Amino acid sequence: MDAGLLLDLYRSMALCRRFEEAAAKAYSQGKISGFLHLYIGQEAVAVGAISGAEPTDYIVATYREHAHYLARTGDARAAMAELYGRSTGANGGRGGSMHLFDASKRFLGGWAIVGGHVPIAAGVAFASKYREERDVTLCFFGDGTANMGSFHEGLALAGLWKLPVVFICENNQYAMGTPLYRTMSVPDVAVRARGYPMEFEIVNGDDVLEMRDATRRAVERARKTSQPFFIEAKTYRFRGHSVADPGKYRTKEEVQKWMERDPINVLGQRIQTLGIASAEQLRGLDDEAKAQVADAVEFAEQSPLPEPQSVCEYVYA
């Protein structure tokens, strides 16, 4: 076990958790508008997977993408300012919560249409193969996406054209308020990969190390063979679908059961067992994350709104 790596993973997950909590608070205060989909409980998936890829690999994510953006860029200021709709945001305040983007870091969204980004990820992977580059594309999506036509189109193209893409299904058990067993006839989304065909693996999405190792294997396989791979990460979101969702379709017992698998606590306990850091030292890392997020909130609140005359910038027609 690399002590530095474990602490970095813990630090990254803590940043994601504190960022989401601060975003929820700002939303309740009316400082953030629109939709806000929190990632609390799923941090191990984004952090583990993206840590298992190379900085030159592409990331294509769905609308619940704050943690993915932070895991790739570490830029809490730009992320929070974008949520606030400020000119200093990742997209100059034009995208908001569901459309974080940083082409320089090869983070290609933030896509709000469910499943619409799966063929886009296949297209990005096709471009890499066409240019004879070694880059791999990671495509994140929820279990609800697996019933969309565009999901099957993207996987069909990846399998047919042998594209270097890793599809990562974040199975948090619910598509909005509908449980998986009411929308699929099989308990595992990953079995659908057989039809295209492509190899797959089902992993514990609440274990950041298991997530990292599975992604590393899949990415390296895609890089060497130009073959797609499908990972299903079993996880759970602790909050509702969005901050406007009270989540009354779930029992308190169910939520409590999954919260016992809190990915940050799981890694923290492992770090302590290995003697890498004490509970007090881990609290120190958490305090650093809180301070970084507090700085991001202050930065966002002090940043200007986009100038009205800039409204036509970045418009193609």
Summary of the structure (lengths in Angstrom):
residues: 317
radius of gyration: 19.0
end to end distance: 53.0
largest distance: 58.9
contacts: 1123
relative contact order: 0.17
helix: 50%
strand: 12%
